[in-house]
Amino acid sequence: MTRTRTRLALFGLVAALGASACTPTIRLQVDPIQIYAKLDADVRVRLDKELQDLLVENPNLF
């Protein structure tokens, strides 16, 4: 019985090593995002407009 257990353990070890060698590798590459000045200016204008509207609605905010 011990010889069978030894062979079974050895087979399990070989199978585990074989399975771990086939582990897929996942690589993620993200390209840089370009933000144009026009978009940035548009966002600032919208935020400034929202801030002005907020100050008109709540004059005692600051």
Beta strands, then each sheet from edge to edge (+ up, - down):
end
